[in-house]
């Protein structure tokens, strides 16, 4: 288990890219893959931006965006599993990671609001 959240969010994006590179592109999968890559790679990008934020408000905002992108990734992974069932197991593993990231980022967000 990776506990460095910056590394973990980056690995999540990388693993989604690797999965998407193995998907046969059709009219349906093209749209799903595009959206999935955008949301999955945005998790780490927004987390990194949060770590370089200039204020607590900016930090909270970027963490919330990262949380939303992780949650959105779960949706696209579910859609990909239906559109390309040969990759259902890989989608399930990545969905679980997206879910864990969503929970972690939501916890960080709640702690920021409590301060």
Secondary structure by P-SEA (a helix, b strand, c coil): cccaaaaaaaaaaaaaaaaaaaccccaaaaaaaaaaaaaaaaaaaaaaaaaacccaaaaaaaaaaaaaaaaaaaaaaaaaaaacccaaaaaaaaaaaaaaaaaaaaaaaaaaaac
